[in-house]
Amino acid sequence: MENRIKEQQLDLFADRTSTQTFDSNQLRLWLSSMAYVLMQAFRQNCLSTTSLAKATVGTIRLSLLKLRARITISISRILIAIATACPYQNILAIAYKRIQALPDSG
């Protein structure tokens, strides 16, 4: 459990409670907690059989979420183009397919 708390503090910046009011610090911690729950669900549902199945939140954030990409927005779709040399493109394709296969919660 201590590793999960440390992971949230370091990788999702939950330790930054630098504002002067309690409410704003509490909101920041709530947002950090929600981000951690989303990352856990993403790891569990979309990355389960990949090399990032047991990766920390920081590793997932640096390898999958902080990619340089070209985004083209048209009327009917959004196209995300990543470099062909990206080492995680297979994992991204698997995660994308699994996200689309998740049931719609309404």
N, CA, C and O atoms as a GROMACS GRO file, in nm:
protein
  424
    1MET      N    1   0.082  -0.119   0.000
    1MET     CA    2   0.000   0.000   0.000
    1MET      C    3   0.087   0.126   0.000
    1MET      O    4   0.052   0.226  -0.062
    2GLU      N    5   0.199   0.119   0.070
    2GLU     CA    6   0.286   0.236   0.073
    2GLU      C    7   0.339   0.270  -0.065
    2GLU      O    8   0.355   0.388  -0.098
    3ASN      N    9   0.366   0.168  -0.146
    3ASN     CA   10   0.414   0.194  -0.282
    3ASN      C   11   0.307   0.263  -0.366
    3ASN      O   12   0.339   0.349  -0.448
    4ARG      N   13   0.182   0.227  -0.347
    4ARG     CA   14   0.073   0.291  -0.423
    4ARG      C   15   0.055   0.436  -0.380
    4ARG      O   16   0.028   0.523  -0.463
    5ILE      N   17   0.069   0.463  -0.252
    5ILE     CA   18   0.059   0.602  -0.203
    5ILE      C   19   0.175   0.684  -0.259
    5ILE      O   20   0.157   0.797  -0.303
    6LYS      N   21   0.295   0.625  -0.256
    6LYS     CA   22   0.412   0.695  -0.309
    6LYS      C   23   0.398   0.718  -0.459
    6LYS      O   24   0.438   0.822  -0.511
    7GLU      N   25   0.341   0.620  -0.529
    7GLU     CA   26   0.319   0.632  -0.672
    7GLU      C   27   0.224   0.747  -0.703
    7GLU      O   28   0.246   0.823  -0.797
    8GLN      N   29   0.118   0.760  -0.624
    8GLN     CA   30   0.024   0.870  -0.646
    8GLN      C   31   0.089   1.004  -0.614
    8GLN      O   32   0.069   1.101  -0.686
    9GLN      N   33   0.166   1.010  -0.508
    9GLN     CA   34   0.228   1.136  -0.470
    9GLN      C   35   0.332   1.181  -0.572
    9GLN      O   36   0.336   1.298  -0.609
   10LEU      N   37   0.416   1.089  -0.616
   10LEU     CA   38   0.525   1.128  -0.705
   10LEU      C   39   0.483   1.138  -0.851
   10LEU      O   40   0.522   1.231  -0.921
   11ASP      N   41   0.404   1.041  -0.898
   11ASP     CA   42   0.372   1.036  -1.040
   11ASP      C   43   0.251   1.120  -1.079
   11ASP      O   44   0.242   1.166  -1.193
   12LEU      N   45   0.160   1.140  -0.987
   12LEU     CA   46   0.040   1.220  -1.017
   12LEU      C   47   0.038   1.351  -0.939
   12LEU      O   48  -0.063   1.421  -0.937
   13PHE      N   49   0.148   1.383  -0.877
   13PHE     CA   50   0.167   1.512  -0.811
   13PHE      C   51   0.062   1.539  -0.703
   13PHE      O   52   0.012   1.651  -0.692
   14ALA      N   53   0.030   1.439  -0.624
   14ALA     CA   54  -0.067   1.456  -0.516
   14ALA      C   55  -0.006   1.526  -0.395
   14ALA      O   56  -0.078   1.564  -0.303
   15ASP      N   57   0.125   1.543  -0.394
   15ASP     CA   58   0.190   1.607  -0.280
   15ASP      C   59   0.192   1.759  -0.292
   15ASP      O   60   0.235   1.827  -0.198
   16ARG      N   61   0.147   1.812  -0.403
   16ARG     CA   62   0.148   1.958  -0.422
   16ARG      C   63   0.019   2.019  -0.367
   16ARG      O   64  -0.078   2.038  -0.441
   17THR      N   65   0.020   2.049  -0.243
   17THR     CA   66  -0.094   2.118  -0.181
   17THR      C   67  -0.042   2.254  -0.136
   17THR      O   68  -0.028   2.281  -0.017
   18SER      N   69  -0.016   2.337  -0.234
   18SER     CA   70   0.054   2.462  -0.206
   18SER      C   71  -0.037   2.584  -0.202
   18SER      O   72   0.011   2.696  -0.181
   19THR      N   73  -0.166   2.567  -0.220
   19THR     CA   74  -0.254   2.684  -0.214
   19THR      C   75  -0.288   2.714  -0.069
   19THR      O   76  -0.259   2.635   0.020
   20GLN      N   77  -0.348   2.828  -0.046
   20GLN     CA   78  -0.371   2.874   0.090
   20GLN      C   79  -0.500   2.824   0.151
   20GLN      O   80  -0.515   2.827   0.273
   21THR      N   81  -0.593   2.778   0.070
   21THR     CA   82  -0.720   2.734   0.126
   21THR      C   83  -0.729   2.582   0.128
   21THR      O   84  -0.673   2.513   0.044
   22PHE      N   85  -0.801   2.534   0.226
   22PHE     CA   86  -0.821   2.391   0.242
   22PHE      C   87  -0.900   2.334   0.126
   22PHE      O   88  -0.869   2.225   0.077
   23ASP      N   89  -1.001   2.406   0.081
   23ASP     CA   90  -1.088   2.356  -0.027
   23ASP      C   91  -1.012   2.333  -0.156
   23ASP      O   92  -1.033   2.231  -0.223
   24SER      N   93  -0.924   2.424  -0.193
   24SER     CA   94  -0.850   2.407  -0.318
   24SER      C   95  -0.749   2.293  -0.307
   24SER      O   96  -0.727   2.220  -0.404
   25ASN      N   97  -0.688   2.276  -0.191
   25ASN     CA   98  -0.597   2.163  -0.171
   25ASN      C   99  -0.673   2.031  -0.175
   25ASN      O  100  -0.624   1.932  -0.229
   26GLN      N  101  -0.792   2.030  -0.117
   26GLN     CA  102  -0.873   1.908  -0.118
   26GLN      C  103  -0.916   1.874  -0.261
   26GLN      O  104  -0.916   1.757  -0.299
   27LEU      N  105  -0.952   1.975  -0.340
   27LEU     CA  106  -0.990   1.952  -0.479
   27LEU      C  107  -0.873   1.893  -0.556
   27LEU      O  108  -0.891   1.802  -0.636
   28ARG      N  109  -0.754   1.945  -0.534
   28ARG     CA  110  -0.636   1.892  -0.602
   28ARG      C  111  -0.612   1.746  -0.566
   28ARG      O  112  -0.577   1.666  -0.654
   29LEU      N  113  -0.630   1.709  -0.440
   29LEU     CA  114  -0.614   1.570  -0.400
   29LEU      C  115  -0.722   1.482  -0.459
   29LEU      O  116  -0.695   1.368  -0.498
   30TRP      N  117  -0.844   1.531  -0.468
   30TRP     CA  118  -0.953   1.455  -0.531
   30TRP      C  119  -0.921   1.429  -0.678
   30TRP      O  120  -0.937   1.317  -0.727
   31LEU      N  121  -0.877   1.531  -0.749
   31LEU     CA  122  -0.844   1.515  -0.890
   31LEU      C  123  -0.729   1.417  -0.909
   31LEU      O  124  -0.729   1.336  -1.002
   32SER      N  125  -0.631   1.424  -0.821
   32SER     CA  126  -0.520   1.330  -0.827
   32SER      C  127  -0.568   1.187  -0.799
   32SER      O  128  -0.522   1.092  -0.863
   33SER      N  129  -0.659   1.172  -0.705
   33SER     CA  130  -0.713   1.038  -0.674
   33SER      C  131  -0.795   0.983  -0.790
   33SER      O  132  -0.787   0.864  -0.821
   34MET      N  133  -0.873   1.069  -0.854
   34MET     CA  134  -0.950   1.024  -0.970
   34MET      C  135  -0.858   0.985  -1.085
   34MET      O  136  -0.885   0.888  -1.156
   35ALA      N  137  -0.751   1.060  -1.104
   35ALA     CA  138  -0.654   1.026  -1.209
   35ALA      C  139  -0.589   0.892  -1.180
   35ALA      O  140  -0.566   0.813  -1.271
   36TYR      N  141  -0.560   0.865  -1.053
   36TYR     CA  142  -0.501   0.737  -1.017
   36TYR      C  143  -0.597   0.622  -1.043
   36TYR      O  144  -0.557   0.517  -1.094
   37VAL      N  145  -0.724   0.640  -1.010
   37VAL     CA  146  -0.824   0.535  -1.034
   37VAL      C  147  -0.839   0.511  -1.184
   37VAL      O  148  -0.850   0.396  -1.227
   38LEU      N  149  -0.839   0.617  -1.264
   38LEU     CA  150  -0.847   0.601  -1.409
   38LEU      C  151  -0.725   0.527  -1.465
   38LEU      O  152  -0.739   0.441  -1.552
   39MET      N  153  -0.608   0.560  -1.416
   39MET     CA  154  -0.487   0.492  -1.461
   39MET      C  155  -0.487   0.345  -1.420
   39MET      O  156  -0.442   0.260  -1.497
   40GLN      N  157  -0.537   0.315  -1.301
   40GLN     CA  158  -0.548   0.176  -1.256
   40GLN      C  159  -0.644   0.099  -1.346
   40GLN      O  160  -0.614  -0.014  -1.386
   41ALA      N  161  -0.758   0.159  -1.378
   41ALA     CA  162  -0.855   0.093  -1.465
   41ALA      C  163  -0.797   0.074  -1.605
   41ALA      O  164  -0.818  -0.030  -1.667
   42PHE      N  165  -0.725   0.173  -1.655
   42PHE     CA  166  -0.661   0.162  -1.786
   42PHE      C  167  -0.558   0.050  -1.786
   42PHE      O  168  -0.552  -0.029  -1.880
   43ARG      N  169  -0.478   0.043  -1.681
   43ARG     CA  170  -0.377  -0.061  -1.670
   43ARG      C  171  -0.442  -0.200  -1.663
   43ARG      O  172  -0.397  -0.294  -1.728
   44GLN      N  173  -0.547  -0.210  -1.585
   44GLN     CA  174  -0.612  -0.339  -1.564
   44GLN      C  175  -0.690  -0.384  -1.688
   44GLN      O  176  -0.686  -0.502  -1.723
   45ASN      N  177  -0.761  -0.294  -1.754
   45ASN     CA  178  -0.847  -0.332  -1.865
   45ASN      C  179  -0.777  -0.330  -2.001
   45ASN      O  180  -0.810  -0.411  -2.088
   46CYS      N  181  -0.683  -0.241  -2.020
   46CYS     CA  182  -0.627  -0.222  -2.154
   46CYS      C  183  -0.482  -0.270  -2.168
   46CYS      O  184  -0.438  -0.301  -2.279
   47LEU      N  185  -0.410  -0.276  -2.060
   47LEU     CA  186  -0.268  -0.314  -2.069
   47LEU      C  187  -0.239  -0.448  -2.003
   47LEU      O  188  -0.124  -0.475  -1.970
   48SER      N  189  -0.340  -0.531  -1.983
   48SER     CA  190  -0.325  -0.650  -1.901
   48SER      C  191  -0.224  -0.752  -1.954
   48SER      O  192  -0.155  -0.814  -1.874
   49THR      N  193  -0.212  -0.771  -2.083
   49THR     CA  194  -0.119  -0.871  -2.136
   49THR      C  195   0.002  -0.809  -2.204
   49THR      O  196   0.075  -0.878  -2.275
   50THR      N  197   0.023  -0.682  -2.185
   50THR     CA  198   0.136  -0.614  -2.250
   50THR      C  199   0.253  -0.603  -2.153
   50THR      O  200   0.244  -0.646  -2.038
   51SER      N  201   0.361  -0.547  -2.199
   51SER     CA  202   0.478  -0.529  -2.114
   51SER      C  203   0.456  -0.420  -2.009
   51SER      O  204   0.534  -0.409  -1.914
   52LEU      N  205   0.353  -0.339  -2.025
   52LEU     CA  206   0.322  -0.234  -1.928
   52LEU      C  207   0.214  -0.276  -1.828
   52LEU      O  208   0.156  -0.191  -1.761
   53ALA      N  209   0.186  -0.405  -1.819
   53ALA     CA  210   0.080  -0.453  -1.730
   53ALA      C  211   0.110  -0.425  -1.583
   53ALA      O  212   0.019  -0.400  -1.505
   54LYS      N  213   0.236  -0.428  -1.546
   54LYS     CA  214   0.273  -0.402  -1.407
   54LYS      C  215   0.355  -0.274  -1.393
   54LYS      O  216   0.425  -0.254  -1.293
   55ALA      N  217   0.347  -0.188  -1.492
   55ALA     CA  218   0.423  -0.063  -1.490
   55ALA      C  219   0.362   0.035  -1.392
   55ALA      O  220   0.242   0.029  -1.362
   56THR      N  221   0.443   0.125  -1.343
   56THR     CA  222   0.394   0.229  -1.253
   56THR      C  223   0.318   0.334  -1.333
   56THR      O  224   0.327   0.340  -1.456
   57VAL      N  225   0.245   0.416  -1.262
   57VAL     CA  226   0.169   0.523  -1.327
   57VAL      C  227   0.265   0.618  -1.399
   57VAL      O  228   0.234   0.666  -1.508
   58GLY      N  229   0.378   0.645  -1.340
   58GLY     CA  230   0.476   0.734  -1.403
   58GLY      C  231   0.529   0.678  -1.533
   58GLY      O  232   0.548   0.753  -1.629
   59THR      N  233   0.555   0.548  -1.537
   59THR     CA  234   0.603   0.485  -1.659
   59THR      C  235   0.498   0.489  -1.769
   59THR      O  236   0.529   0.518  -1.885
   60ILE      N  237   0.374   0.461  -1.733
   60ILE     CA  238   0.265   0.467  -1.832
   60ILE      C  239   0.248   0.609  -1.882
   60ILE      O  240   0.229   0.631  -2.002
   61ARG      N  241   0.254   0.704  -1.792
   61ARG     CA  242   0.238   0.845  -1.830
   61ARG      C  243   0.350   0.889  -1.925
   61ARG      O  244   0.324   0.957  -2.024
   62LEU      N  245   0.473   0.851  -1.894
   62LEU     CA  246   0.585   0.893  -1.979
   62LEU      C  247   0.590   0.819  -2.112
   62LEU      O  248   0.628   0.878  -2.213
   63SER      N  249   0.552   0.693  -2.114
   63SER     CA  250   0.566   0.616  -2.237
   63SER      C  251   0.444   0.624  -2.328
   63SER      O  252   0.459   0.616  -2.450
   64LEU      N  253   0.324   0.638  -2.273
   64LEU     CA  254   0.205   0.638  -2.357
   64LEU      C  255   0.136   0.774  -2.368
   64LEU      O  256   0.084   0.808  -2.474
   65LEU      N  257   0.134   0.849  -2.262
   65LEU     CA  258   0.056   0.973  -2.262
   65LEU      C  259   0.136   1.096  -2.302
   65LEU      O  260   0.078   1.196  -2.344
   66LYS      N  261   0.268   1.090  -2.291
   66LYS     CA  262   0.351   1.205  -2.327
   66LYS      C  263   0.424   1.180  -2.458
   66LYS      O  264   0.545   1.202  -2.468
   67LEU      N  265   0.350   1.134  -2.557
   67LEU     CA  266   0.407   1.112  -2.689
   67LEU      C  267   0.390   1.236  -2.776
   67LEU      O  268   0.295   1.312  -2.760
   68ARG      N  269   0.482   1.254  -2.864
   68ARG     CA  270   0.467   1.361  -2.962
   68ARG      C  271   0.388   1.304  -3.079
   68ARG      O  272   0.424   1.201  -3.135
   69ALA      N  273   0.282   1.372  -3.114
   69ALA     CA  274   0.196   1.324  -3.222
   69ALA      C  275   0.139   1.442  -3.300
   69ALA      O  276   0.134   1.555  -3.250
   70ARG      N  277   0.098   1.414  -3.421
   70ARG     CA  278   0.030   1.514  -3.502
   70ARG      C  279  -0.119   1.481  -3.499
   70ARG      O  280  -0.158   1.369  -3.533
   71ILE      N  281  -0.199   1.576  -3.460
   71ILE     CA  282  -0.343   1.556  -3.448
   71ILE      C  283  -0.413   1.636  -3.557
   71ILE      O  284  -0.394   1.757  -3.569
   72THR      N  285  -0.493   1.566  -3.637
   72THR     CA  286  -0.569   1.629  -3.744
   72THR      C  287  -0.717   1.612  -3.713
   72THR      O  288  -0.765   1.500  -3.694
   73ILE      N  289  -0.788   1.722  -3.707
   73ILE     CA  290  -0.931   1.719  -3.676
   73ILE      C  291  -1.009   1.755  -3.801
   73ILE      O  292  -0.989   1.860  -3.861
   74SER      N  293  -1.098   1.664  -3.838
   74SER     CA  294  -1.188   1.691  -3.951
   74SER      C  295  -1.332   1.689  -3.898
   74SER      O  296  -1.354   1.680  -3.777
   75ILE      N  297  -1.426   1.698  -3.987
   75ILE     CA  298  -1.566   1.702  -3.946
   75ILE      C  299  -1.610   1.571  -3.883
   75ILE      O  300  -1.684   1.571  -3.784
   76SER      N  301  -1.565   1.460  -3.937
   76SER     CA  302  -1.617   1.330  -3.893
   76SER      C  303  -1.523   1.251  -3.803
   76SER      O  304  -1.566   1.152  -3.744
   77ARG      N  305  -1.396   1.292  -3.791
   77ARG     CA  306  -1.304   1.212  -3.711
   77ARG      C  307  -1.186   1.294  -3.663
   77ARG      O  308  -1.160   1.404  -3.711
   78ILE      N  309  -1.115   1.235  -3.568
   78ILE     CA  310  -0.990   1.290  -3.517
   78ILE      C  311  -0.881   1.188  -3.548
   78ILE      O  312  -0.892   1.072  -3.508
   79LEU      N  313  -0.777   1.230  -3.618
   79LEU     CA  314  -0.669   1.141  -3.658
   79LEU      C  315  -0.545   1.176  -3.575
   79LEU      O  316  -0.501   1.290  -3.573
   80ILE      N  317  -0.490   1.076  -3.508
   80ILE     CA  318  -0.368   1.093  -3.429
   80ILE      C  319  -0.258   1.015  -3.497
   80ILE      O  320  -0.266   0.893  -3.509
   81ALA      N  321  -0.155   1.085  -3.543
   81ALA     CA  322  -0.043   1.021  -3.612
   81ALA      C  323   0.081   1.029  -3.525
   81ALA      O  324   0.129   1.137  -3.491
   82ILE      N  325   0.133   0.912  -3.489
   82ILE     CA  326   0.257   0.907  -3.412
   82ILE      C  327   0.370   0.865  -3.504
   82ILE      O  328   0.346   0.815  -3.614
   83ALA      N  329   0.492   0.884  -3.460
   83ALA     CA  330   0.608   0.849  -3.542
   83ALA      C  331   0.617   0.698  -3.561
   83ALA      O  332   0.579   0.622  -3.472
   84THR      N  333   0.667   0.656  -3.676
   84THR     CA  334   0.680   0.513  -3.703
   84THR      C  335   0.787   0.449  -3.616
   84THR      O  336   0.787   0.327  -3.600
   85ALA      N  337   0.876   0.527  -3.561
   85ALA     CA  338   0.981   0.474  -3.475
   85ALA      C  339   0.939   0.466  -3.329
   85ALA      O  340   1.022   0.433  -3.243
   86CYS      N  341   0.814   0.493  -3.299
   86CYS     CA  342   0.766   0.487  -3.161
   86CYS      C  343   0.774   0.343  -3.109
   86CYS      O  344   0.715   0.254  -3.170
   87PRO      N  345   0.844   0.319  -2.999
   87PRO     CA  346   0.859   0.180  -2.952
   87PRO      C  347   0.731   0.122  -2.890
   87PRO      O  348   0.723   0.002  -2.868
   88TYR      N  349   0.633   0.205  -2.863
   88TYR     CA  350   0.512   0.157  -2.796
   88TYR      C  351   0.390   0.154  -2.888
   88TYR      O  352   0.277   0.147  -2.840
   89GLN      N  353   0.410   0.158  -3.020
   89GLN     CA  354   0.295   0.164  -3.109
   89GLN      C  355   0.211   0.037  -3.105
   89GLN      O  356   0.090   0.043  -3.124
   90ASN      N  357   0.273  -0.078  -3.083
   90ASN     CA  358   0.195  -0.202  -3.071
   90ASN      C  359   0.108  -0.200  -2.945
   90ASN      O  360  -0.008  -0.242  -2.947
   91ILE      N  361   0.165  -0.152  -2.836
   91ILE     CA  362   0.089  -0.143  -2.711
   91ILE      C  363  -0.023  -0.041  -2.724
   91ILE      O  364  -0.133  -0.063  -2.673
   92LEU      N  365   0.003   0.069  -2.793
   92LEU     CA  366  -0.102   0.168  -2.815
   92LEU      C  367  -0.216   0.110  -2.898
   92LEU      O  368  -0.333   0.139  -2.872
   93ALA      N  369  -0.183   0.029  -2.999
   93ALA     CA  370  -0.287  -0.033  -3.082
   93ALA      C  371  -0.370  -0.131  -3.000
   93ALA      O  372  -0.492  -0.136  -3.014
   94ILE      N  373  -0.305  -0.209  -2.916
   94ILE     CA  374  -0.378  -0.303  -2.829
   94ILE      C  375  -0.468  -0.227  -2.733
   94ILE      O  376  -0.585  -0.263  -2.715
   95ALA      N  377  -0.415  -0.124  -2.672
   95ALA     CA  378  -0.494  -0.046  -2.576
   95ALA      C  379  -0.614   0.021  -2.645
   95ALA      O  380  -0.723   0.026  -2.589
   96TYR      N  381  -0.593   0.072  -2.766
   96TYR     CA  382  -0.702   0.134  -2.840
   96TYR      C  383  -0.813   0.035  -2.870
   96TYR      O  384  -0.930   0.066  -2.853
   97LYS      N  385  -0.776  -0.084  -2.915
   97LYS     CA  386  -0.877  -0.186  -2.944
   97LYS      C  387  -0.953  -0.227  -2.819
   97LYS      O  388  -1.074  -0.250  -2.823
   98ARG      N  389  -0.882  -0.237  -2.707
   98ARG     CA  390  -0.948  -0.276  -2.582
   98ARG      C  391  -1.038  -0.165  -2.527
   98ARG      O  392  -1.141  -0.193  -2.466
   99ILE      N  393  -0.998  -0.041  -2.548
   99ILE     CA  394  -1.084   0.069  -2.506
   99ILE      C  395  -1.214   0.067  -2.586
   99ILE      O  396  -1.323   0.087  -2.530
  100GLN      N  397  -1.204   0.044  -2.716
  100GLN     CA  398  -1.323   0.038  -2.799
  100GLN      C  399  -1.411  -0.082  -2.764
  100GLN      O  400  -1.532  -0.076  -2.785
  101ALA      N  401  -1.353  -0.189  -2.712
  101ALA     CA  402  -1.430  -0.309  -2.678
  101ALA      C  403  -1.497  -0.299  -2.542
  101ALA      O  404  -1.580  -0.383  -2.508
  102LEU      N  405  -1.462  -0.197  -2.463
  102LEU     CA  406  -1.526  -0.181  -2.331
  102LEU      C  407  -1.674  -0.152  -2.348
  102LEU      O  408  -1.713  -0.080  -2.440
  103PRO      N  409  -1.757  -0.206  -2.260
  103PRO     CA  410  -1.901  -0.178  -2.273
  103PRO      C  411  -1.931  -0.034  -2.241
  103PRO      O  412  -1.868   0.027  -2.155
  104ASP      N  413  -2.028   0.021  -2.312
  104ASP     CA  414  -2.072   0.160  -2.292
  104ASP      C  415  -2.152   0.167  -2.164
  104ASP      O  416  -2.249   0.093  -2.146
  105SER      N  417  -2.113   0.256  -2.074
  105SER     CA  418  -2.183   0.267  -1.944
  105SER      C  419  -2.303   0.360  -1.950
  105SER      O  420  -2.371   0.380  -1.850
  106GLY      N  421  -2.330   0.414  -2.065
  106GLY     CA  422  -2.452   0.492  -2.081
  106GLY      C  423  -2.429   0.635  -2.076
  106GLY      O  424  -2.523   0.714  -2.088
   0.00000   0.00000   0.00000
